[in-house]
Amino acid sequence: MYYSYEEVMKYIEDEDAKFIRLAFRDAFGVQKNISVMPGEMKKAFENGIPINARNVAGFQGCCCPCLYLKPDPGTLSVLPWRPDSGKVLRMYCDLYTPEGEVFQADTRAVLKKAVARAKKAGIEFRFSSEMEFYLFKKDEEGNPTRIPYDTAGYMDIAPADRCENVRREICLTIERMGLTPERSHHELGPGQNEIDFHYGKPLKAADQMITFRMVVNAVADKYGLAADFSPLPLPGKPGNGYHINMYAVDRDGNDKARAAAAGILEKIRDITLFLNPTDASYARFGNSTAPDRVNWSDEGRSELIYVEDFNGRTRAELRSPDGSGNPYLIFALLIHAGLNGIENDLILPEKMTEDGQLLPGSRKEAGKLAMASSFVKELIPEAIIQEYTRF
């Protein structure tokens, strides 16, 4: 939804907001922000608010000393955990150069370009997310420990599931911010949780994931806990996955998800570095139900891509990404890989379960594949590739 400057200022007045967080993200999808007073919003909309970009991961090679944050009015929301009087609002921003041009190494801009390419091709993608995280206790000084908040297991209930109230508050908080959580439950690991989201357009779905991580951390801290989205927080226990569900249709409403899935299978090794950017990401592969091979099936076990036909539509679920990935880059690459499958009429091979080529076994191997890939080089700015391939 678009709001004019006047509508934003009225909203700020009606909500008694005293601070507006102008949020953006680094190359890895970690949220950053600056806070401004309401009187700065006219400047923000017209010219942008300057930031020193060279201290931000992925922006070090920026040719200009300052970049400018321009807010996206459609992302305006209240931070519910802040005071009722003198509220704090949050708006996601796009990054611009001093000349007013889009900063190409902004991963939100990378996703926008992918969406524009899909629109030109007459293809609409929708994504939903299933994000896992652990809740750990803190010590007396407030530092995170490796002690899980409970010892419950998959879909257990209270009192074994002590995380239930935390998940409930996370979902209610997200809903108050205009997002759409679908379901939540306890996961396999002790203190491990999952919250799933409805399908959305790519940009909104990516914004939603950044907001989600912020809310989880804030609510966990309120309970005296620490949230952990890392790929393998506890040795010998299930890792945290970031499962991504995808629909794809053409302008006539024809289902294109299988062709898109075939395109992703073809490019997955080239793009794994950006779906799994940490060393721990590769320790998760093959652990518990996490995939470690380039395969697919309709069985829903430990395959890389699970394909399901339901109510006349095909859903493709990619199960290799983890929570350390940047959703803007992930969705952008999945769109481009999916278009590769659709435009080249690729067909999924015979159902693959245990068979299939191995995914990269380390971040270094994934980095070599990415650097050698013309597909990646064509789509991802050099500054981002360099940041991801620092070994």
C-alpha positions as CSV (number, residue, x, y, z in Angstrom):
1,M,0.0,0.0,0.0
2,Y,1.3,3.5,-0.9
3,Y,1.0,6.3,1.6
4,S,1.7,9.9,0.6
5,Y,4.0,12.2,2.7
6,E,0.9,13.9,4.1
7,E,-0.7,10.6,5.1
8,V,2.5,9.4,6.8
9,M,2.7,12.7,8.8
10,K,-0.9,12.3,9.8
11,Y,-0.3,8.8,10.9
12,I,2.7,9.9,13.0
13,E,0.6,12.6,14.6
14,D,-2.3,10.2,15.3
15,E,-0.1,7.6,16.8
16,D,1.8,10.2,18.9
17,A,5.1,8.9,17.4
18,K,8.3,10.7,18.5
19,F,10.9,8.6,16.7
20,I,10.9,6.9,13.3
21,R,13.4,4.1,12.7
22,L,14.6,4.2,9.1
23,A,15.7,0.6,8.6
24,F,17.8,-1.0,5.9
25,R,19.9,-4.2,5.7
26,D,23.5,-5.2,5.0
27,A,24.6,-7.7,2.5
28,F,23.7,-10.6,4.8
29,G,20.2,-9.3,5.6
30,V,21.1,-8.1,9.1
31,Q,18.8,-5.1,9.9
32,K,20.4,-1.8,10.5
33,N,18.7,1.5,11.3
34,I,18.9,5.1,12.3
35,S,16.3,7.0,14.2
36,V,14.9,10.4,13.2
37,M,12.4,12.8,14.7
38,P,9.2,13.6,12.8
39,G,10.5,16.9,11.6
40,E,13.1,15.0,9.5
41,M,10.6,13.1,7.4
42,K,10.1,15.7,4.7
43,K,13.8,15.6,4.1
44,A,13.7,11.8,4.1
45,F,11.0,11.6,1.5
46,E,12.5,14.3,-0.8
47,N,16.2,13.8,-0.6
48,G,16.9,10.9,1.7
49,I,18.8,10.7,5.0
50,P,22.6,10.3,4.6
51,I,24.5,7.5,6.2
52,N,28.1,6.5,6.2
53,A,27.9,3.4,4.1
54,R,31.5,2.1,4.3
55,N,31.1,0.6,7.7
56,V,28.2,-1.7,6.6
57,A,29.0,-5.2,5.4
58,G,28.9,-5.3,1.6
59,F,29.1,-1.6,1.2
60,Q,32.8,-1.1,1.9
61,G,33.6,-0.7,-1.8
62,C,30.9,2.0,-2.3
63,C,32.4,4.7,-4.5
64,C,30.7,7.5,-2.5
65,P,31.2,8.5,1.2
66,C,27.4,8.7,1.8
67,L,24.4,6.8,0.7
68,Y,20.8,8.1,1.2
69,L,17.9,6.3,2.9
70,K,14.5,6.9,1.3
71,P,11.6,5.3,3.2
72,D,9.1,3.0,1.6
73,P,5.7,4.3,2.9
74,G,4.1,0.9,2.4
75,T,6.3,-0.6,5.2
76,L,5.1,1.9,7.9
77,S,4.3,0.2,11.2
78,V,4.4,0.8,14.9
79,L,6.9,-1.1,17.1
80,P,4.4,-2.6,19.6
81,W,6.9,-3.2,22.4
82,R,7.9,0.5,22.6
83,P,6.0,3.0,25.0
84,D,2.4,3.9,24.3
85,S,3.2,7.5,24.7
86,G,5.9,8.7,22.3
87,K,5.6,5.7,20.1
88,V,8.3,4.4,17.7
89,L,7.5,3.7,14.1
90,R,9.6,1.7,11.6
91,M,9.9,2.1,7.9
92,Y,12.1,0.1,5.5
93,C,14.2,2.2,3.2
94,D,15.8,1.9,-0.2
95,L,19.3,3.1,-0.7
96,Y,20.4,5.8,-3.2
97,T,23.6,7.4,-4.4
98,P,24.1,11.2,-4.0
99,E,23.1,11.4,-7.7
100,G,19.7,9.9,-6.9
101,E,20.4,6.6,-8.5
102,V,19.5,3.2,-6.9
103,F,22.5,1.7,-5.0
104,Q,23.0,-1.5,-6.9
105,A,24.5,-3.4,-3.9
106,D,21.4,-2.9,-1.9
107,T,19.9,-6.4,-1.7
108,R,16.3,-5.0,-1.7
109,A,17.1,-3.5,-5.1
110,V,18.5,-6.8,-6.3
111,L,15.1,-8.4,-5.4
112,K,13.2,-5.6,-7.1
113,K,15.1,-6.2,-10.3
114,A,14.2,-9.9,-10.2
115,V,10.6,-9.1,-9.6
116,A,10.6,-6.7,-12.6
117,R,12.2,-9.4,-14.8
118,A,9.5,-11.9,-13.8
119,K,6.7,-9.4,-14.4
120,K,8.1,-8.7,-17.9
121,A,8.1,-12.4,-18.5
122,G,4.5,-12.6,-17.4
123,I,5.3,-14.8,-14.4
124,E,4.1,-14.2,-10.8
125,F,6.0,-15.8,-7.9
126,R,4.7,-16.0,-4.4
127,F,6.7,-17.2,-1.4
128,S,5.9,-18.4,2.1
129,S,8.4,-19.1,4.8
130,E,8.9,-21.6,7.6
131,M,11.6,-20.3,10.0
132,E,13.1,-22.3,12.9
133,F,14.9,-21.0,15.9
134,Y,16.0,-22.0,19.3
135,L,15.3,-20.3,22.6
136,F,18.1,-20.4,25.2
137,K,18.3,-19.3,28.8
138,K,20.5,-16.4,29.8
139,D,23.0,-16.3,32.7
140,E,22.8,-13.9,35.7
141,E,24.6,-11.2,33.6
142,G,22.2,-11.5,30.8
143,N,24.5,-13.3,28.4
144,P,23.1,-16.2,26.2
145,T,23.9,-19.7,27.4
146,R,23.6,-23.0,25.4
147,I,20.9,-24.2,27.9
148,P,17.6,-24.7,26.0
149,Y,14.5,-23.2,27.5
150,D,12.8,-26.6,27.6
151,T,13.4,-30.3,26.7
152,A,10.2,-30.7,24.7
153,G,10.0,-32.4,21.2
154,Y,8.1,-32.1,18.0
155,M,4.7,-30.5,18.4
156,D,4.6,-31.2,22.1
157,I,2.3,-29.2,24.3
158,A,2.5,-27.4,27.6
159,P,3.8,-28.0,30.3
160,A,6.6,-29.8,28.4
161,D,6.5,-27.0,25.8
162,R,7.6,-24.0,27.8
163,C,8.0,-21.9,24.7
164,E,4.3,-21.8,24.0
165,N,3.7,-18.4,25.5
166,V,6.7,-16.9,23.8
167,R,5.5,-18.1,20.4
168,R,2.0,-16.8,21.1
169,E,3.3,-13.3,21.9
170,I,5.6,-13.4,18.9
171,C,2.6,-14.2,16.6
172,L,0.4,-11.5,18.2
173,T,3.1,-8.9,18.0
174,I,3.7,-9.7,14.3
175,E,0.0,-9.5,13.6
176,R,-0.2,-6.1,15.3
177,M,2.5,-4.9,12.8
178,G,0.3,-6.0,9.8
179,L,2.1,-9.3,9.1
180,T,0.3,-12.6,8.6
181,P,1.7,-15.6,10.6
182,E,-0.1,-18.8,9.7
183,R,0.9,-21.4,12.4
184,S,3.4,-22.1,15.1
185,H,4.6,-25.1,17.0
186,H,7.5,-26.7,19.0
187,E,10.1,-28.3,16.7
188,L,12.3,-31.4,17.1
189,G,15.1,-29.9,19.1
190,P,14.9,-28.9,22.8
191,G,13.8,-25.3,23.0
192,Q,13.4,-25.2,19.2
193,N,10.4,-23.5,17.6
194,E,8.9,-22.9,14.2
195,I,6.6,-20.1,12.9
196,D,5.2,-20.2,9.4
197,F,3.8,-17.4,7.2
198,H,1.2,-17.2,4.5
199,Y,2.2,-16.7,0.9
200,G,3.1,-13.2,-0.2
201,K,4.6,-11.2,-3.1
202,P,8.4,-11.5,-3.0
203,L,9.3,-8.0,-1.6
204,K,6.6,-8.2,1.1
205,A,7.7,-11.7,2.0
206,A,11.3,-10.7,2.4
207,D,10.4,-7.6,4.4
208,Q,8.3,-9.8,6.6
209,M,11.2,-12.1,7.4
210,I,13.5,-9.2,8.5
211,T,10.6,-8.0,10.7
212,F,10.1,-11.5,12.0
213,R,13.7,-11.9,13.2
214,M,13.6,-8.5,14.9
215,V,10.3,-9.4,16.7
216,V,11.6,-12.8,17.8
217,N,14.7,-11.3,19.3
218,A,12.7,-8.5,21.1
219,V,10.1,-10.9,22.6
220,A,12.7,-13.5,23.6
221,D,14.6,-10.8,25.4
222,K,11.5,-9.7,27.2
223,Y,11.2,-13.2,28.6
224,G,14.8,-13.2,29.7
225,L,15.8,-15.5,26.8
226,A,18.0,-15.4,23.7
227,A,16.8,-16.4,20.3
228,D,19.2,-18.3,18.0
229,F,18.5,-18.7,14.2
230,S,22.0,-20.1,13.4
231,P,22.1,-23.3,11.3
232,L,23.4,-25.7,14.0
233,P,23.2,-24.1,17.6
234,L,23.6,-27.5,19.4
235,P,25.9,-30.3,18.2
236,G,24.0,-33.5,17.8
237,K,20.6,-31.7,17.7
238,P,18.5,-30.7,14.8
239,G,19.6,-27.5,13.0
240,N,17.5,-24.5,12.1
241,G,16.2,-24.5,8.6
242,Y,14.5,-21.8,6.6
243,H,12.1,-23.7,4.4
244,I,10.7,-21.7,1.5
245,N,7.5,-22.6,-0.3
246,M,6.9,-21.2,-3.8
247,Y,4.1,-20.9,-6.2
248,A,4.6,-19.7,-9.8
249,V,1.9,-18.9,-12.5
250,D,1.9,-17.2,-15.8
251,R,-0.4,-14.4,-16.9
252,D,-3.0,-16.9,-18.1
253,G,-3.0,-18.6,-14.7
254,N,-1.1,-21.7,-15.8
255,D,0.9,-23.4,-13.1
256,K,4.7,-23.1,-13.7
257,A,6.0,-24.3,-10.3
258,R,7.4,-27.6,-11.6
259,A,9.4,-25.9,-14.4
260,A,10.6,-23.3,-11.8
261,A,11.6,-26.1,-9.5
262,A,13.6,-27.8,-12.3
263,G,15.4,-24.5,-12.9
264,I,16.3,-24.2,-9.2
265,L,17.6,-27.8,-9.2
266,E,19.8,-26.9,-12.2
267,K,21.3,-23.8,-10.5
268,I,21.2,-24.8,-6.8
269,R,24.9,-25.6,-6.4
270,D,25.8,-22.2,-8.0
271,I,23.6,-20.3,-5.6
272,T,24.0,-22.3,-2.4
273,L,26.6,-19.8,-1.0
274,F,23.9,-17.2,-0.7
275,L,21.3,-19.5,0.8
276,N,23.8,-20.9,3.3
277,P,26.4,-18.2,4.0
278,T,28.1,-19.5,7.2
279,D,30.5,-22.3,7.9
280,A,27.9,-23.8,10.2
281,S,25.5,-23.9,7.3
282,Y,27.4,-26.9,5.9
283,A,27.5,-28.8,9.2
284,R,23.7,-28.7,9.1
285,F,23.5,-30.5,5.7
286,G,22.7,-34.1,6.2
287,N,21.9,-33.6,9.9
288,S,18.5,-34.8,11.0
289,T,16.1,-34.0,8.1
290,A,18.3,-31.3,6.4
291,P,19.1,-32.2,2.8
292,D,22.6,-32.7,1.5
293,R,21.9,-33.7,-2.1
294,V,20.4,-32.2,-5.2
295,N,17.2,-34.1,-5.4
296,W,13.4,-33.9,-5.2
297,S,10.4,-36.0,-4.5
298,D,6.8,-35.8,-3.4
299,E,7.4,-37.8,-0.2
300,G,8.3,-35.0,2.2
301,R,11.3,-36.6,3.9
302,S,14.8,-35.1,3.5
303,E,14.9,-34.2,-0.1
304,L,16.1,-30.8,-1.3
305,I,12.9,-29.9,-3.0
306,Y,9.5,-31.3,-2.0
307,V,6.8,-31.0,-4.7
308,E,3.2,-31.2,-3.8
309,D,0.0,-31.0,-5.9
310,F,-2.9,-29.7,-4.0
311,N,-6.2,-28.1,-5.0
312,G,-5.1,-27.8,-8.6
313,R,-1.9,-26.0,-7.7
314,T,1.7,-27.1,-7.4
315,R,3.8,-26.1,-4.4
316,A,7.6,-26.4,-4.4
317,E,9.3,-26.3,-1.0
318,L,13.1,-25.7,-1.0
319,R,14.5,-27.1,2.2
320,S,18.3,-26.3,2.1
321,P,18.3,-22.5,3.2
322,D,18.9,-21.6,6.8
323,G,18.2,-18.6,8.9
324,S,21.6,-17.0,8.4
325,G,20.6,-16.2,4.8
326,N,19.4,-12.9,3.4
327,P,15.8,-13.3,2.2
328,Y,16.1,-10.6,-0.4
329,L,19.0,-12.4,-2.1
330,I,17.4,-15.8,-1.6
331,F,14.1,-14.8,-3.2
332,A,15.9,-12.9,-6.0
333,L,18.0,-16.0,-6.9
334,L,15.1,-18.3,-6.7
335,I,13.1,-16.1,-9.1
336,H,15.9,-16.0,-11.6
337,A,16.6,-19.7,-11.3
338,G,12.9,-20.4,-11.6
339,L,12.6,-18.2,-14.7
340,N,15.5,-20.2,-16.2
341,G,13.4,-23.3,-15.8
342,I,10.2,-21.8,-17.1
343,E,11.8,-20.0,-20.1
344,N,13.8,-23.1,-21.1
345,D,10.8,-25.5,-20.6
346,L,12.9,-27.6,-18.1
347,I,11.3,-30.7,-16.8
348,L,11.9,-32.3,-13.4
349,P,13.8,-35.6,-13.8
350,E,12.4,-38.8,-12.5
351,K,11.6,-38.6,-8.9
352,M,14.9,-38.5,-6.9
353,T,15.0,-39.5,-3.2
354,E,18.4,-40.7,-1.9
355,D,20.2,-40.2,-5.2
356,G,21.5,-36.9,-6.5
357,Q,24.7,-34.9,-6.7
358,L,25.9,-33.6,-3.3
359,L,25.4,-30.0,-2.3
360,P,28.6,-28.1,-1.6
361,G,30.3,-29.6,1.5
362,S,31.8,-26.3,2.8
363,R,31.4,-22.6,2.5
364,K,34.7,-22.5,0.6
365,E,33.4,-25.0,-2.0
366,A,30.2,-23.1,-2.3
367,G,32.2,-19.9,-2.8
368,K,34.3,-21.4,-5.6
369,L,31.1,-22.5,-7.4
370,A,29.5,-19.1,-7.0
371,M,32.7,-17.3,-8.3
372,A,32.8,-19.6,-11.3
373,S,29.1,-19.2,-12.2
374,S,28.2,-16.8,-15.0
375,F,24.6,-17.1,-13.7
376,V,25.6,-15.6,-10.3
377,K,28.0,-13.0,-11.8
378,E,25.2,-11.7,-14.1
379,L,22.7,-11.3,-11.2
380,I,24.6,-10.4,-8.0
381,P,26.7,-7.2,-7.7
382,E,30.4,-7.8,-7.4
383,A,30.5,-6.1,-4.0
384,I,28.1,-8.6,-2.6
385,I,30.0,-11.6,-4.1
386,Q,33.2,-10.3,-2.6
387,E,31.6,-10.0,0.8
388,Y,30.3,-13.6,0.7
389,T,33.6,-15.0,-0.5
390,R,35.8,-13.7,2.2
391,F,37.4,-16.9,3.5
